[in-house]
Amino acid sequence: MQRGLFNFHPKCKGLNLNHLCYADDLLIFAAADLQSIGFIKHGMDRFKEVSGLPAGLEKSSIFFCNTKRRTRDHILSMTQFRQGVLPVKYLGLPLITSRLKKRDCTPIIEKILARVNSWVTKSLSYAGRLQLIKSTLASMQVFWCSTFLLPAAVIKDCERIWRSFLWGNSGSSRKHSLVKWSNVCLPRQEGGLGIKSLKAWNQALLLKQIWSLLNDHSLWVQWCKLNLIRKHSFWTLPSSGSLSWSWRQILLLRNTALTHLVYVCGKGARFSLWYDPWFHGTSIYAIYGHKVIYDAGLANTELVHSVIENDQWCWPTTSPDLLDIQSRVQDIPITSSPYCIMWEIVGRPFLTKQAWKSIRTSAPQVVWAKLVWHPSCIPKHAFCLWLAIQGALKTLDKLLHRVILTSASCVFNCGDNENVDHLYFACPFA
């Protein structure tokens, strides 16, 4: 690129970022001046000459921010592109900085409804509908949940569609739920059907963004560090002010993440001495405040290795707080291993499923889980047996099945070699 012919967008200059490619889409970022746009136009014309592929004028748009009207008109005339208006969808998601509203999520609700309506509900058993929910419907909004914190109304609508489909509601046919939805969303070993609560799953997917900010070096992470975190610590950034709604939601999840992260210092070459939570799960600043930084006579930007000498903790002793810190850090090992951040247990990386298990509200495990959900179970029979245990069968069936279940509790002990007996036992309930 010839020097002086192109000016970067202010938010992209630090990374020398001028374009992003995805499949057959191209996003170009530039300062809104005629020289930069002319340079881009020349490159596109040159590409057309070489490849014979012109830019599709009807599919291309330009988005402006804080641009004078005269300059904007010149640029539109030069490129012949139409002016785009935010919000716009990209990769199926709305590009917005304001709060995500229910109307913004209409496409995902309509997509789930269209998929449900394409299935013939009456020809499916309970077990068949359960499998479709877990394998298809529950995964259709994962991409959205990985990017946004969905509004409560949207989560409620998604789960309402799942619930109606599970119990066989279709068209004018309306059936009552046989089991409370909160019980359905419990894992099998806790008496549920293993459908994940969408609210907890949404939070777990967003926690992965925090994990990436702390561990990854992707382009998105680099951009966030340069433009949003800057020279501050991620853990002390304010969650109010002129921030995008999505970034604010990430900051509000910090306390949740902090209770499950484990910092392994190594020799302390990368962690902030004052602001990173390497000190027994929290930071020095959070416990002792700014005064301890002043008393230590060290800069705000110091790393942990600045108080380590000859593999020993060596804190200044100029105040009672610093003496207390020196005594409390003695049980934090200094090792030659590299620094790392783990999830809950040393040696365990972040897994979305593990994060979901950590933040969800759990229930006591039930003793009959293996009786119902053993490896050789027939899904249809297992579901009906689960309904019987929940007391959700038709009224005339409840008494008989209760007698069978009561007598079975004396016969079956849910061992590992009783699959045939369990299959035989589940048959009367199907």
VOGU-3710 file (C-alpha; in Angstrom, 3 decimals, decimal comma):
1> mqrglfnfhp> 0,000/0,000/0,000  1,492/3,308/-1,058  2,103/5,555/1,897  -0,219/8,542/2,176  -2,923/7,283/-0,194  -5,047/5,538/2,418  -6,176/6,486/5,925  -7,324/3,818/8,353  -10,593/3,973/10,226  -9,763/5,437/13,675
11> kckglnlnhl> -10,731/2,188/15,452  -8,671/0,067/13,046  -5,463/2,092/12,760  -3,699/0,456/15,690  -3,997/-3,010/14,122  -3,516/-1,857/10,511  -6,910/-3,434/9,897  -8,519/-2,414/6,613  -10,746/-5,333/5,630  -12,418/-8,544/6,784
21> cyaddllifa> -13,346/-11,435/4,525  -15,958/-14,082/5,224  -17,028/-16,546/2,503  -17,999/-14,319/-0,425  -18,493/-11,161/1,665  -15,976/-8,341/2,056  -16,026/-5,573/4,665  -13,669/-2,637/4,053  -12,910/-0,091/6,783  -11,523/3,345/5,948
31> aadlqsigfi> -11,566/6,949/7,031  -14,332/8,914/5,336  -12,138/11,040/3,067  -12,071/11,233/-0,717  -8,439/10,152/-1,000  -8,974/6,874/0,906  -12,181/6,066/-0,960  -10,522/6,856/-4,277  -7,702/4,468/-3,405  -10,209/1,705/-2,594
41> khgmdrfkev> -12,154/2,434/-5,800  -8,942/2,171/-7,841  -8,157/-1,217/-6,236  -11,631/-2,540/-7,008  -11,424/-1,359/-10,632  -8,040/-3,000/-10,985  -9,427/-6,248/-9,574  -12,258/-6,078/-12,103  -9,772/-5,723/-14,979  -7,734/-8,723/-13,842
51> sglpagleks> -10,524/-11,111/-12,824  -13,535/-9,851/-14,737  -15,541/-9,739/-11,480  -17,157/-6,348/-10,818  -18,560/-5,286/-7,471  -22,310/-5,874/-7,302  -23,749/-2,373/-6,994  -27,175/-3,658/-5,949  -25,636/-5,725/-3,131  -23,030/-3,234/-1,882
61> siffcntkrr> -23,589/-0,527/0,718  -21,607/2,196/2,465  -22,190/3,085/6,103  -21,124/6,492/7,415  -20,430/7,734/10,912  -19,938/11,416/11,776  -19,385/12,361/8,128  -20,258/15,746/6,655  -23,098/15,690/4,145  -20,986/17,128/1,322
71> trdhilsmtq> -18,261/14,521/1,771  -20,883/11,770/2,005  -22,485/12,846/-1,292  -19,091/12,911/-3,025  -18,271/9,395/-1,841  -21,649/7,998/-2,929  -21,241/9,603/-6,347  -17,721/8,207/-6,691  -18,581/4,610/-5,777  -22,170/4,398/-7,066
81> frqgvlpvky> -22,977/2,321/-3,983  -26,149/2,905/-2,022  -26,000/4,301/1,503  -26,751/1,725/4,156  -28,578/2,436/7,400  -27,864/0,683/10,674  -28,913/-1,677/12,097  -28,062/-4,176/9,394  -27,697/-7,951/9,561  -24,380/-9,650/8,958
91> lglplitsrl> -23,945/-13,426/9,191  -27,546/-13,520/10,411  -26,972/-11,234/13,413  -28,010/-7,575/13,774  -25,045/-5,169/13,934  -26,184/-2,952/16,775  -24,606/-1,108/19,680  -27,860/-0,488/21,571  -29,765/-2,911/23,749  -30,945/-6,059/21,991
101> kkrdctpiie> -34,748/-5,996/21,922  -37,339/-8,658/21,311  -38,111/-7,381/17,812  -34,420/-7,745/16,900  -34,692/-11,463/17,699  -37,790/-12,064/15,584  -35,786/-13,972/12,913  -34,606/-16,663/15,338  -38,123/-17,119/16,785  -39,585/-17,440/13,295
111> kilarvnswv> -36,856/-19,886/12,298  -37,601/-22,158/15,270  -41,354/-21,992/14,628  -40,859/-22,827/10,948  -38,795/-25,870/11,855  -41,361/-27,091/14,411  -44,254/-26,591/11,982  -42,436/-28,639/9,349  -42,575/-31,738/11,576  -45,676/-33,898/11,924
121> tkslsyagrl> -46,057/-33,786/15,693  -48,784/-36,411/15,976  -46,628/-39,091/14,357  -43,811/-38,601/16,863  -43,550/-40,187/20,299  -42,533/-38,209/23,357  -39,026/-39,646/23,026  -38,859/-38,628/19,369  -39,874/-35,055/20,134  -37,388/-34,916/22,998
131> qlikstlasm> -34,588/-36,002/20,671  -35,507/-33,328/18,115  -35,505/-30,637/20,801  -32,077/-31,632/22,113  -30,450/-32,226/18,732  -32,035/-29,478/16,622  -34,196/-26,854/18,339  -31,840/-26,280/21,279  -28,930/-25,642/18,921  -30,638/-23,204/16,554
141> qvfwcstfll> -30,005/-20,159/18,763  -26,475/-21,081/19,913  -24,894/-18,612/17,467  -27,067/-15,816/18,874  -26,395/-16,873/22,473  -22,644/-16,848/21,814  -22,848/-13,176/20,816  -25,703/-11,576/22,753  -27,393/-11,923/26,104  -30,892/-12,722/24,872
151> paavikdcer> -33,798/-10,725/26,360  -35,860/-12,593/28,945  -38,932/-12,407/26,685  -37,038/-14,127/23,855  -35,819/-16,908/26,151  -39,375/-17,361/27,385  -40,706/-17,595/23,813  -38,057/-20,126/22,759  -38,728/-22,377/25,733  -42,488/-22,021/25,235
161> iwrsflwgns> -42,092/-23,368/21,693  -39,977/-26,276/22,986  -42,483/-27,028/25,733  -45,465/-26,979/23,377  -43,689/-29,232/20,907  -42,608/-31,706/23,605  -46,148/-32,234/24,905  -47,678/-32,489/21,431  -49,365/-29,128/20,907  -50,060/-28,484/17,226
171> gssrkhslvk> -52,534/-26,258/15,404  -55,813/-26,169/17,318  -54,727/-29,032/19,591  -53,706/-27,772/23,003  -52,327/-30,051/25,714  -51,262/-29,233/29,234  -47,681/-29,790/30,299  -47,426/-33,064/32,175  -44,303/-32,100/34,124  -43,101/-28,704/35,323
181> wsnvclprqe> -40,650/-27,207/32,817  -38,012/-26,446/35,457  -37,960/-30,188/36,274  -37,751/-31,094/32,591  -34,629/-28,917/32,263  -32,720/-30,821/34,955  -30,035/-33,348/33,962  -31,154/-36,967/33,912  -29,268/-37,880/37,066  -31,233/-35,136/38,857
191> gglgikslka> -34,616/-36,365/37,624  -35,026/-34,325/34,446  -34,796/-34,955/30,719  -31,457/-33,235/30,098  -32,760/-30,191/28,188  -30,520/-27,254/29,093  -32,094/-24,135/30,538  -31,598/-21,491/27,850  -30,812/-18,701/30,323  -27,934/-20,575/31,965
201> wnqalllkqi> -26,679/-21,863/28,603  -26,695/-18,292/27,224  -24,553/-17,091/30,135  -22,150/-20,006/29,774  -21,616/-19,198/26,088  -20,921/-15,546/26,924  -18,424/-16,594/29,598  -16,396/-18,053/26,744  -15,867/-14,491/25,494  -14,304/-13,567/28,836
211> wsllndhslw> -12,134/-16,669/28,650  -11,002/-15,636/25,163  -10,148/-12,117/26,334  -7,903/-13,573/29,031  -6,263/-16,351/27,008  -6,584/-15,915/23,236  -4,801/-13,688/20,748  -7,457/-13,605/18,036  -8,115/-10,478/15,996  -11,241/-9,742/18,039
221> vqwcklnlir> -9,288/-10,012/21,307  -6,543/-7,749/19,985  -9,126/-5,184/18,881  -10,861/-5,237/22,286  -7,575/-4,809/24,139  -6,542/-1,908/21,920  -9,845/-0,005/21,781  -11,829/-1,039/24,878  -9,379/-2,198/27,555  -6,409/-0,069/26,452
231> khsfwtlpss> -3,847/0,189/29,252  -6,318/-0,703/31,983  -7,107/-4,037/33,579  -10,114/-5,941/32,299  -11,173/-6,587/35,906  -11,362/-2,902/36,885  -13,014/-1,423/33,794  -16,230/0,492/34,614  -19,409/-1,112/33,292  -21,162/2,227/32,783
241> gslswswrqi> -20,611/5,107/30,414  -20,505/5,267/26,617  -20,151/1,534/26,048  -21,948/-0,698/23,613  -24,648/-2,843/25,173  -22,897/-6,111/24,203  -19,614/-5,059/25,824  -21,447/-3,966/28,959  -23,056/-7,409/29,284  -19,619/-9,031/29,120
251> lllrntalth> -18,362/-6,733/31,887  -21,389/-7,549/34,054  -20,478/-11,256/33,874  -17,025/-10,690/35,393  -18,098/-11,531/38,940  -19,584/-14,819/37,756  -16,375/-15,701/35,911  -14,193/-14,621/38,810  -15,698/-17,196/41,178  -14,630/-20,047/38,882
261> lvyvcgkgar> -11,273/-18,918/37,463  -7,979/-20,170/38,901  -4,825/-18,140/38,247  -1,524/-20,041/38,255  1,238/-17,456/38,587  4,340/-19,385/37,570  6,990/-16,688/37,974  4,444/-13,884/37,622  5,720/-12,580/34,316  2,325/-11,767/32,760
271> fslwydpwfh> -0,212/-10,999/35,502  -0,891/-7,512/36,830  0,423/-7,192/40,363  -2,519/-5,115/41,568  -5,536/-5,864/39,402  -5,470/-9,506/38,230  -7,195/-12,009/40,585  -4,123/-14,164/41,278  -4,245/-13,424/45,048  -6,395/-16,255/46,443
281> gtsiyaiygh> -9,069/-15,733/43,792  -9,188/-11,967/43,982  -6,934/-8,967/43,365  -4,773/-6,959/45,719  -6,618/-3,801/44,682  -10,053/-5,303/45,443  -9,022/-6,110/49,031  -6,706/-3,272/50,018  -7,651/-0,444/47,684  -5,416/2,139/46,058
291> kviydaglan> -3,587/3,095/49,255  -1,528/-0,100/49,249  -0,200/0,814/45,778  0,904/4,195/47,095  2,494/2,645/50,194  4,440/0,136/48,090  5,927/2,872/45,920  5,330/0,782/42,807  3,622/1,730/39,546  0,074/0,736/38,640
301> telvhsvien> 1,447/-1,242/35,705  3,771/-3,503/37,706  3,594/-7,258/37,123  3,720/-9,953/39,790  7,383/-10,787/39,109  8,376/-7,348/40,462  7,885/-8,660/44,031  9,700/-11,955/43,443  13,431/-12,311/44,095  15,373/-15,572/43,961
311> dqwcwpttsp> 12,094/-17,500/43,782  10,888/-15,891/47,014  8,156/-13,372/47,712  9,722/-10,041/48,580  7,074/-7,403/49,208  7,884/-3,930/50,584  7,254/-3,721/54,329  6,330/-0,061/54,642  2,779/-0,513/55,925  0,647/-3,004/57,896
321> dlldiqsrvq> -1,250/-3,924/54,722  1,945/-4,819/52,896  3,122/-6,913/55,852  -0,212/-8,731/55,775  0,145/-9,363/52,050  3,671/-10,699/52,525  2,406/-13,249/55,047  -0,607/-14,276/52,989  1,275/-14,915/49,738  3,576/-17,493/51,282
331> dipitsspyc> 1,202/-20,335/50,379  1,069/-19,238/46,712  3,739/-21,339/44,972  6,355/-19,785/42,693  7,165/-22,283/39,969  9,097/-22,410/36,717  5,950/-23,463/34,829  4,407/-20,847/32,525  1,563/-18,701/33,745  -1,933/-19,965/32,958
341> imweivgrpf> -5,593/-19,438/33,767  -7,772/-22,465/34,500  -11,472/-23,080/35,035  -12,194/-24,158/38,641  -9,430/-26,806/38,815  -5,737/-26,516/37,932  -5,198/-28,297/34,633  -8,767/-27,843/33,367  -9,344/-25,505/30,400  -12,611/-23,729/29,741
351> ltkqawksir> -15,422/-25,861/28,336  -18,856/-24,382/27,733  -20,547/-27,479/29,126  -18,432/-27,316/32,282  -19,187/-23,610/32,668  -22,901/-24,368/32,353  -22,630/-26,971/35,093  -20,841/-24,455/37,290  -23,377/-21,628/37,043  -26,696/-23,460/36,830
361> tsapqvvwak> -28,907/-24,186/39,835  -28,519/-27,888/40,598  -30,909/-30,291/42,323  -30,282/-33,442/44,400  -29,545/-36,567/42,404  -32,274/-39,212/42,230  -31,692/-42,896/42,974  -33,790/-44,134/40,042  -31,895/-42,405/37,206  -29,980/-45,543/36,159
371> lvwhpscipk> -33,175/-47,580/36,261  -34,713/-45,322/33,597  -31,753/-44,115/31,535  -29,444/-47,138/31,366  -27,271/-47,618/28,215  -29,596/-50,155/26,593  -32,875/-48,370/27,315  -35,547/-48,013/24,649  -36,152/-44,232/24,486  -39,940/-44,509/24,165
381> hafclwlaiq> -40,215/-46,898/27,118  -37,746/-44,887/29,192  -39,725/-41,676/28,661  -42,993/-43,310/29,703  -41,326/-44,810/32,773  -39,979/-41,336/33,600  -43,545/-39,967/33,348  -44,789/-42,696/35,669  -42,142/-41,848/38,279  -43,115/-38,178/37,980
391> galktldkll> -46,770/-39,123/38,584  -47,710/-37,592/35,248  -49,614/-40,478/33,621  -53,367/-40,537/33,155  -55,396/-40,833/36,338  -56,493/-44,467/35,878  -52,892/-45,548/35,223  -51,352/-43,860/38,242  -52,513/-46,375/40,867  -51,305/-49,440/38,958
401> hrviltsasc> -47,975/-47,887/38,082  -47,466/-46,663/41,616  -47,933/-50,222/42,879  -45,445/-51,527/40,291  -42,898/-48,839/41,171  -43,278/-49,485/44,901  -42,703/-53,213/44,501  -39,839/-52,608/42,043  -37,941/-50,550/44,589  -37,441/-53,760/46,594
411> vfncgdnenv> -36,335/-55,839/43,576  -34,087/-53,611/41,489  -30,927/-51,986/42,814  -29,875/-50,383/39,488  -26,645/-52,343/39,106  -24,479/-52,323/35,995  -25,553/-55,815/34,807  -29,321/-55,485/34,969  -30,150/-54,006/31,561  -32,420/-56,896/30,558
421> dhlyfacpfa> -34,392/-56,677/33,799  -34,681/-52,921/33,385  -35,944/-53,248/29,818  -38,561/-55,762/30,972  -39,584/-53,508/33,844  -40,050/-50,435/31,586  -42,302/-52,222/29,059  -45,616/-52,000/31,039  -45,307/-48,217/31,161  -44,950/-47,736/27,393
//
